């Protein structure tokens, strides 16, 4: 598969399945000590990047794409209890206030988790308490309402991937 560049207008399903089969058999033959990833590049017809806007988004996959995703819940009292019951790492408002916009502590927090969820009541207060650190790291929390299932929301985040037009 390496080094073969085939230019065609549309990849047939057989060619696609054959390529995936080769990748999977290659991974099984030569076991590696790290998680292998595959990058997929897609050409878009009738899309001129110089004229049209760039885009990005997310797609929820049917299977868990990132099982080792580290999630932290910035929670109010009700969510703290729920997170502790489900074994999900969480921080309450008091723990966040102790950081007092200390850039190093906020940066360390952002590095230690991949994604953050925040209770609806706290989401507006986070920039005031932590400063711009989480936003700069691109990890501003997603909202978690009391109606949402915390475990369901975490599973949804693990099954969601991001895409962007570079």
C-alpha positions as CSV (number, residue, x, y, z in Angstrom):
1,X,0.0,0.0,0.0
2,X,2.9,2.3,0.7
3,X,3.9,4.5,-2.2
4,X,0.9,3.7,-4.4
5,X,-0.9,6.8,-5.6
6,X,-3.9,6.1,-7.7
7,X,-5.7,9.1,-9.1
8,X,-9.4,8.5,-9.9
9,X,-12.6,10.3,-9.6
10,X,-14.3,7.8,-7.3
11,X,-12.8,5.0,-5.3
12,X,-14.8,1.8,-5.7
13,X,-16.0,0.0,-2.7
14,X,-13.9,-3.1,-3.6
15,X,-10.7,-1.0,-3.8
16,X,-11.6,0.7,-0.5
17,X,-12.3,-2.6,1.3
18,X,-9.1,-4.2,-0.2
19,X,-7.0,-1.2,1.1
20,X,-8.5,-1.5,4.6
21,X,-7.9,-5.3,4.5
22,X,-4.2,-4.7,3.6
23,X,-3.8,-2.2,6.5
24,X,-5.4,-4.6,9.0
25,X,-3.4,-7.6,7.8
26,X,-0.2,-5.5,7.9
27,X,-1.0,-4.4,11.5
28,X,-1.6,-8.1,12.5
29,X,1.6,-9.3,10.9
30,X,3.9,-6.8,12.5
31,X,2.7,-6.0,16.0
32,X,3.9,-2.6,17.2
33,X,4.1,-1.2,20.7
34,X,2.0,1.9,20.1
35,X,-1.5,2.6,18.8
36,X,-1.5,2.9,15.1
37,X,-3.7,5.5,13.5
38,X,-4.8,6.1,9.9
39,X,-5.1,9.5,8.3
40,X,-7.8,9.8,5.7
41,X,-7.6,12.6,3.1
42,X,-10.6,13.4,0.9
43,X,-10.8,15.6,-2.2
44,X,-14.0,17.6,-2.5
45,X,-15.5,18.2,-6.0
46,X,-16.5,21.8,-6.9
47,X,-14.9,23.2,-3.8
48,X,-12.4,26.0,-4.2
49,X,-10.5,26.6,-0.9
50,X,-9.3,30.0,-2.1
51,X,-12.9,31.2,-2.6
52,X,-15.0,29.1,-0.2
53,X,-14.8,29.2,3.6
54,X,-12.7,26.7,5.5
55,X,-14.8,24.4,7.7
56,X,-14.5,22.1,10.7
57,X,-16.9,19.9,12.6
58,X,-17.5,16.7,14.5
59,X,-18.9,13.3,13.7
60,X,-20.3,10.8,16.1
61,X,-19.1,7.3,15.1
62,X,-21.1,4.2,15.9
63,X,-18.2,2.7,17.9
64,X,-15.9,4.2,20.5
65,X,-13.0,5.8,18.7
66,X,-11.0,7.0,21.7
67,X,-11.5,4.6,24.6
68,X,-8.6,6.2,26.6
69,X,-9.9,9.7,26.4
70,X,-9.4,11.5,29.8
71,X,-12.5,13.4,30.8
72,X,-12.8,15.7,33.8
73,X,-16.2,17.1,35.0
74,X,-16.2,20.7,36.4
75,X,-19.2,20.1,38.6
76,X,-21.8,21.5,40.9
77,X,-22.8,19.5,44.0
78,X,-25.3,17.2,42.2
79,X,-22.8,16.4,39.4
80,X,-19.9,15.8,41.9
81,X,-22.0,13.0,43.6
82,X,-22.9,11.5,40.2
83,X,-19.3,11.7,38.9
84,X,-17.9,10.1,42.1
85,X,-20.6,7.3,41.9
86,X,-19.5,6.6,38.3
87,X,-15.7,6.9,38.9
88,X,-15.4,9.9,36.6
89,X,-12.7,12.5,37.7
90,X,-14.3,15.8,38.8
91,X,-13.5,19.1,40.4
92,X,-16.0,21.3,42.3
93,X,-16.0,25.1,42.3
94,X,-13.9,25.3,45.5
95,X,-11.1,23.3,43.8
96,X,-11.3,25.7,40.8
97,X,-11.2,28.8,43.0
98,X,-8.0,27.5,44.6
99,X,-6.3,27.9,41.3
100,X,-7.0,31.7,41.3
101,X,-6.2,32.1,37.6
102,X,-2.7,30.8,38.3
103,X,-1.6,30.2,34.7
104,X,0.7,27.3,35.6
105,X,-1.9,25.4,37.5
106,X,-4.6,26.0,34.8
107,X,-2.1,24.9,32.1
108,X,-1.3,21.8,34.1
109,X,-5.0,21.0,34.5
110,X,-5.5,21.5,30.7
111,X,-2.6,19.1,30.0
112,X,-3.8,16.4,32.3
113,X,-7.2,15.9,30.6
114,X,-8.3,15.6,27.0
115,X,-11.8,16.9,27.4
116,X,-13.8,18.9,30.0
117,X,-17.5,18.8,30.8
118,X,-19.0,21.5,33.0
119,X,-22.3,21.8,34.8
120,X,-24.7,24.3,33.2
121,X,-24.6,26.4,36.3
122,X,-20.8,26.7,36.3
123,X,-20.1,27.2,32.6
124,X,-20.5,31.0,32.7
125,X,-18.2,31.3,35.8
126,X,-15.3,29.2,34.4
127,X,-13.6,32.1,32.4
128,X,-13.9,34.3,35.5
129,X,-12.4,31.8,37.9
130,X,-9.7,30.1,35.7
131,X,-9.0,32.8,33.2
132,X,-8.3,32.1,29.5
133,X,-6.1,29.0,30.1
134,X,-8.5,26.3,29.1
135,X,-9.7,28.3,26.1
136,X,-6.1,28.9,24.9
137,X,-5.5,25.2,25.1
138,X,-8.6,24.6,23.0
139,X,-10.3,22.6,25.8
140,X,-13.1,24.9,26.9
141,X,-15.7,22.6,28.6
142,X,-18.8,21.3,26.9
143,X,-22.1,21.9,28.8
144,X,-23.6,19.1,31.0
145,X,-27.2,19.7,32.1
146,X,-28.9,17.9,34.9
147,X,-31.1,16.1,32.4
148,X,-28.0,14.6,30.6
149,X,-26.7,11.2,31.6
150,X,-23.1,11.8,32.6
151,X,-21.9,8.3,31.5
152,X,-23.8,8.7,28.2
153,X,-22.2,12.1,27.6
154,X,-18.7,10.6,28.3
155,X,-19.3,7.7,25.9
156,X,-20.6,10.1,23.3
157,X,-17.4,12.2,23.6
158,X,-15.3,9.1,23.2
159,X,-17.1,8.1,20.0
160,X,-16.9,11.6,18.5
161,X,-14.1,12.7,16.2
162,X,-13.2,16.1,14.8
163,X,-12.5,17.0,11.2
164,X,-11.3,20.2,9.6
165,X,-10.5,21.6,6.2
166,X,-6.8,22.8,6.4
